[in-house]
């Protein structure tokens, strides 16, 4: 007589398998919807937290199924293994965010000029939903930035503004920064302002020759034809550019301000980056600013000053 042993089925492992599969699909759809669709960042964070929570519960159910496999020989090994594989991505994202949240200061706005940060040409006002924050930037906040990111400083390049601006805009395009607004400060030439408005009386009268060479106007230096920003720098010594960008993987939106100041045959470049949502950007703004400055240094290699 043959005795057949029927192994019990672990419901915990099976439920964990289904829950982990749902969490993985939800995580992938949310990431794609935020990166390439219209899903906003607050909903991204909310759904990723939900996905990670479901994945965590699924892992606990998988361990319960493994205990049943050890004690009663229940059918749970394959389902538990699949559960761990499916739950890896949501839990990895949660762990990465938690590590950044603990090890990075609570900042959402970073700048290379802590004393006089570049001002926004158009203050960003996104719909924050449940990721609200205090927009005030205090001295303690800037001090925390200087301690956390001491390498985030402005750049001084030994070159005219037109050359530096070309590189600034080129690197912005390479880094995916879309410039949306530009402004500058008018320059007054003191040598022209000090000239008398009318000739002084009693001075010698100089007559122009009847025939003489006609002076040819000196061509104006332009960066690009019909370029408003190129025309702007011909009469200013301060240029501020504002743009917006998104991170490559997660598509997190950020606002960027780049300020150029021409001074004694050198050009100072400062950058300010701010995330649009939440009081803690997990170090994203500092990473974007540092990557931009590194690319700009490479583009202007050889004319970096002290």
C-alpha positions in Angstrom: 0.0 0.0 0.0 1.4 3.3 -1.1 1.2 6.2 1.3 1.0 9.6 -0.4 2.0 12.7 1.6 0.1 15.8 0.6 2.1 19.0 1.4 0.0 21.8 2.7 -0.1 25.1 0.7 1.1 28.2 2.4 -1.5 30.9 2.0 0.8 33.5 3.5 3.5 32.9 0.8 0.9 32.9 -2.0 -0.6 36.2 -0.7 2.8 37.7 -0.3 3.7 36.7 -3.9 0.5 38.5 -5.2 1.0 41.5 -3.1 4.7 41.9 -4.1 3.8 41.6 -7.8 1.2 44.4 -7.4 3.7 46.6 -5.5 6.3 46.1 -8.3 3.8 47.0 -11.1 2.6 50.0 -9.2 6.1 51.2 -8.6 7.1 50.9 -12.3 3.9 52.6 -13.5 4.3 55.5 -11.1 7.9 56.0 -12.1 7.1 56.0 -15.8 4.1 58.3 -15.2 6.2 60.8 -13.4 9.1 60.7 -15.7 7.3 60.7 -19.0 3.7 61.6 -18.1 1.7 64.2 -16.1 2.0 62.6 -12.6 3.2 65.3 -10.2 5.9 64.8 -7.5 3.5 64.7 -4.5 1.6 61.8 -6.0 4.9 60.1 -7.0 6.0 60.2 -3.3 2.6 59.0 -2.1 2.4 56.0 -4.5 6.0 55.0 -3.9 5.4 54.9 -0.2 2.3 52.8 -0.8 4.3 50.5 -3.0 7.1 50.2 -0.5 4.6 49.5 2.3 2.9 46.7 0.3 6.3 45.3 -0.6 7.3 45.2 3.1 4.1 43.4 4.1 4.7 40.9 1.3 8.3 40.2 2.5 6.9 39.5 6.0 4.4 37.1 4.5 7.1 35.4 2.5 9.1 34.8 5.7 6.0 33.4 7.3 5.7 31.0 4.4 9.3 30.0 4.8 8.7 29.2 8.4 5.8 27.0 7.4 8.0 25.3 4.9 10.6 24.5 7.6 8.1 23.3 10.2 5.4 21.6 8.1 7.0 21.2 4.7 4.4 23.5 3.2 4.6 24.6 -0.5 6.1 28.1 -0.1 9.6 28.1 -1.4 9.0 29.3 -5.0 6.4 31.9 -4.0 8.6 33.3 -1.2 11.6 33.6 -3.6 9.4 35.4 -6.2 8.1 37.7 -3.5 11.6 38.7 -2.5 12.5 39.4 -6.1 9.4 41.5 -6.8 9.8 43.5 -3.6 13.4 44.4 -4.2 12.8 47.5 -6.3 10.2 49.3 -4.1 12.2 48.5 -0.9 15.5 49.6 -2.6 13.9 53.0 -3.5 12.6 53.3 0.1 16.0 52.5 1.5 17.8 54.9 -0.8 15.5 57.7 0.1 15.8 56.9 3.9 19.6 56.9 3.7 19.6 60.3 1.9 17.0 61.7 4.3 19.2 60.8 7.3 22.6 61.7 5.9 21.8 64.9 4.0 20.6 68.2 5.6 17.0 69.3 5.3 17.5 71.6 2.4 15.5 72.4 -0.7 17.4 75.4 -2.0 21.2 75.6 -2.5 23.4 78.3 -3.9 27.1 79.0 -4.5 26.8 82.5 -3.0 25.6 82.1 0.6 25.8 85.9 1.3 23.9 87.1 -1.8 22.1 84.3 -3.5 21.0 84.9 -7.1 17.4 86.2 -7.1 14.6 84.5 -9.0 13.5 86.4 -12.0 10.1 84.6 -11.7 9.5 83.1 -8.3 8.5 79.5 -8.7 5.0 78.8 -7.3 4.1 75.1 -7.9 1.1 73.3 -6.5 2.6 71.7 -3.4 -0.4 69.7 -2.3 0.6 67.7 0.8 4.3 68.3 0.4 4.2 71.8 2.0 7.2 73.7 3.4 8.3 77.0 4.9 9.8 79.0 2.0 12.0 81.1 4.3 15.7 80.7 3.8 17.5 81.5 7.1 21.1 82.0 8.0 21.1 78.6 9.7 19.9 77.0 6.5 22.8 78.5 4.6 25.2 77.5 7.3 24.0 73.9 7.1 24.6 74.0 3.4 28.2 75.3 3.8 28.9 72.4 6.3 27.3 69.7 4.1 28.6 70.9 0.7 31.8 72.9 1.2 32.8 72.3 -2.4 29.7 74.2 -3.8 31.3 77.6 -4.5 31.1 80.1 -7.3 33.5 80.2 -10.2 35.7 83.0 -11.5 36.8 82.7 -15.1 39.5 84.9 -16.7 37.5 85.9 -19.8 34.9 88.3 -21.1 31.3 87.7 -20.4 30.4 86.8 -24.0 32.7 83.8 -24.1 31.7 82.6 -20.6 28.0 83.1 -21.5 28.4 80.9 -24.6 29.8 78.1 -22.4 27.1 78.7 -19.7 24.3 78.3 -22.2 26.0 75.3 -24.0 26.5 73.4 -20.7 22.9 74.3 -19.7 21.6 72.6 -22.9 23.9 69.6 -22.3 22.5 69.2 -18.7 18.9 69.5 -19.8 18.3 73.0 -18.4 15.8 75.0 -20.4 16.3 78.7 -20.0 13.0 80.6 -19.8 14.0 84.1 -18.8 17.0 86.5 -18.9 17.7 89.9 -17.5 20.7 92.2 -17.1 21.9 95.4 -15.4 22.5 98.4 -17.6 26.1 99.8 -17.8 26.9 103.5 -17.8 30.2 104.6 -19.4 31.7 107.2 -17.1 33.9 108.6 -19.8 30.8 109.4 -21.9 28.8 110.8 -19.0 31.6 113.1 -18.0 31.8 114.8 -21.4 30.2 118.3 -21.6 26.9 118.5 -23.3 27.8 121.6 -25.2 31.1 123.0 -26.5 32.7 125.5 -24.2 32.7 129.1 -25.4 35.9 130.8 -26.3 37.6 127.7 -27.4 39.3 127.1 -30.7 37.0 126.3 -33.6 38.1 123.3 -35.6 36.7 122.8 -39.0 36.2 119.4 -40.5 37.9 118.8 -43.9 35.8 118.9 -46.9 37.1 115.6 -48.2 38.2 112.8 -46.0 37.8 109.1 -45.5 34.4 107.9 -44.4 34.8 105.9 -41.2 33.5 102.4 -41.3 31.5 101.4 -38.3 33.1 98.7 -36.2 31.1 95.5 -36.3 29.4 94.6 -33.0 30.3 91.3 -31.5 27.3 89.0 -31.4 27.0 85.5 -30.0 24.2 84.3 -32.3 22.1 86.0 -34.9 18.8 87.4 -33.6 19.6 86.2 -30.1 18.0 88.3 -27.4 20.5 87.1 -24.8 23.4 87.8 -27.0 22.1 91.4 -27.6 21.6 91.8 -23.9 25.2 91.3 -22.9 26.4 94.0 -25.3 25.1 96.7 -22.9 25.3 95.0 -19.5 27.9 93.6 -17.1 25.5 91.5 -15.1 23.3 88.8 -16.6 20.9 86.5 -14.8 19.4 83.4 -16.5 16.6 81.4 -15.1 15.7 77.9 -16.2 14.1 74.7 -15.2 15.2 71.1 -15.4 14.4 67.6 -14.4 16.6 64.8 -13.0 17.4 62.1 -15.6 16.1 59.0 -13.8 13.2 60.1 -11.6 12.3 63.3 -13.4 12.2 65.5 -10.3 11.5 69.1 -11.3 13.9 71.8 -10.2 14.3 75.6 -10.8 17.7 77.0 -11.7 19.2 80.5 -11.6 22.6 81.3 -13.1 24.1 84.7 -12.5 27.1 86.2 -14.4 29.0 89.2 -13.3 31.8 90.8 -15.2 34.5 92.3 -13.1 38.1 93.4 -13.9 38.4 91.3 -17.1 37.0 88.3 -15.2 33.5 86.8 -15.1 32.0 85.4 -11.9 29.4 82.6 -12.2 27.0 81.7 -9.4 24.2 79.1 -9.6 21.1 78.5 -7.5 19.1 75.3 -7.6 15.8 74.7 -5.8 13.5 71.7 -5.8 9.8 72.5 -6.2 8.3 70.2 -3.6 9.0 69.3 0.0 11.3 70.7 2.6 14.0 68.0 2.0 15.3 67.4 -1.5 17.5 64.4 -0.4 20.6 66.2 -1.8 19.2 66.4 -5.4 19.6 70.2 -5.7 23.3 70.1 -4.6 24.0 67.2 -7.0 22.5 69.1 -9.9 24.5 72.3 -9.1 27.8 70.5 -8.6 27.4 68.5 -11.8 26.7 71.8 -13.7 29.7 73.5 -12.3 31.9 70.5 -13.1 30.8 70.5 -16.7 31.3 74.3 -16.9 34.8 74.0 -15.6 35.5 71.3 -18.2 34.1 73.5 -21.0 36.1 76.6 -19.9 39.2 74.6 -19.1 42.3 76.9 -19.0 40.6 80.1 -18.1 39.5 79.3 -14.5 40.7 82.0 -12.0 41.1 81.9 -8.3 
